[in-house]
């Protein structure tokens, strides 16, 4: 892989073997990188291949606005959900979940509390998904350092 654009110290743009734009995320991956250079593969934590250029641009904009920890938490949660549900998940979930985690973490850090009025119903009707949600809270607390989302 070759660096196309450096978006910031933690995100670069490249192209896959079929010529589609991909986003490479990793701590320091863009530091001292230059367009045209070979990507330091040891710094790649996550590769994002979206379904359309529009989705890629939306994700690119979001990645520039949120903390890398929100991206890490979303990726870890999505992987856990994919394995637990044994279903292919829509790639746009990376956009919506990362945005949700980032926004919720900011509200928590501001001292706002949340109460899910449908928690009991969700637990009874969707036990597998509810368990994934509980695991997600643990991931967010671990990675983002917030008390409860």
ZAMARGU-4260 file (C-alpha; in steps of 0.2 Angstrom, whole numbers, plus 5000, padded with zeros to 4 digits):
<rodrens>
0) 5000/5000/5000 | 5005/5017/4996 | 5001/5034/5005 | 4989/5044/4995 | 4985/5058/5007
5) 4989/5061/5025 | 4973/5066/5034 | 4982/5068/5051 | 4994/5059/5062 | 4983/5044/5064
10) 4974/5042/5048 | 4980/5041/5030 | 4971/5038/5013 | 4977/5024/5001 | 4970/5013/4988
15) 4967/4994/4988 | 4972/4982/4974 | 4956/4986/4965 | 4959/5005/4965 | 4946/5009/4979
20) 4950/5022/4992 | 4953/5014/5009 | 4957/5023/5025 | 4971/5017/5036 | 4970/5021/5055
25) 4984/5018/5068 | 4992/5029/5081 | 5006/5039/5072 | 5003/5031/5055 | 5003/5048/5047
30) 5018/5055/5057 | 5032/5059/5045 | 5023/5050/5031 | 5023/5057/5013 | 5012/5055/4998
35) 5019/5041/4987 | 5028/5032/5001 | 5025/5014/5006 | 5014/5013/5021 | 5022/5006/5037
40) 5011/4991/5039 | 5016/4989/5057 | 5006/5005/5062 | 4990/4999/5054 | 4977/4996/5067
45) 4962/4996/5056 | 4958/4997/5037 | 4941/5004/5032 | 4934/4999/5015 | 4917/5007/5013
50) 4904/5002/4999 | 4904/5019/4990 | 4915/5035/4988 | 4901/5044/4998 | 4902/5033/5013
55) 4921/5034/5012 | 4920/5053/5012 | 4908/5053/5027 | 4919/5041/5037 | 4934/5052/5032
60) 4926/5068/5039 | 4920/5059/5055 | 4937/5052/5058 | 4945/5069/5057 | 4932/5075/5070
65) 4932/5062/5084 | 4945/5054/5096 | 4954/5039/5090 | 4948/5030/5105 | 4930/5031/5099
70) 4935/5023/5082 | 4944/5009/5092 | 4929/5006/5103 | 4917/5006/5088 | 4928/4994/5078
75) 4930/4982/5093 | 4911/4982/5096 | 4907/4979/5078 | 4919/4965/5077 | 4911/4957/5093
80) 4894/4960/5087 | 4898/4952/5070 | 4905/4936/5079 | 4891/4935/5091 | 4877/4938/5079
85) 4886/4928/5065 | 4879/4941/5052 | 4887/4952/5040 | 4884/4970/5046 | 4882/4986/5036
90) 4899/4995/5034 | 4890/5011/5037 | 4888/5005/5055 | 4906/5011/5058 | 4900/5029/5054
95) 4885/5029/5065 | 4892/5019/5079 | 4908/5029/5080 | 4898/5046/5080 | 4886/5039/5093
100) 4900/5034/5105 | 4910/5050/5102 | 4894/5061/5106 | 4889/5050/5121 | 4906/5050/5128
105) 4906/5069/5127 | 4889/5071/5136 | 4895/5059/5149 | 4911/5069/5152 | 4899/5084/5154
110) 4890/5075/5168 | 4874/5071/5159 | 4866/5055/5164 | 4856/5043/5153 | 4842/5031/5156
115) 4836/5018/5143 | 4817/5017/5146 | 4816/5001/5135 | 4830/4992/5143 | 4819/4978/5151
120) 4810/4976/5135 | 4826/4975/5125 | 4833/4962/5136 | 4818/4951/5135 | 4815/4953/5116
125) 4833/4953/5110 | 4843/4944/5123 | 4858/4942/5111 | 4859/4960/5106 | 4856/4965/5124
130) 4872/4955/5129 | 4881/4963/5115 | 4876/4980/5121 | 4882/4976/5139 | 4899/4971/5132
135) 4899/4987/5122 | 4898/4997/5138 | 4912/4988/5145 | 4923/4991/5129 | 4918/5010/5129
140) 4922/5011/5148 | 4939/5003/5145 | 4944/5012/5129 | 4937/5029/5132 | 4938/5030/5151
145) 4921/5036/5154 | 4910/5029/5168 | 4894/5024/5160 | 4886/5028/5143
</rodrens>
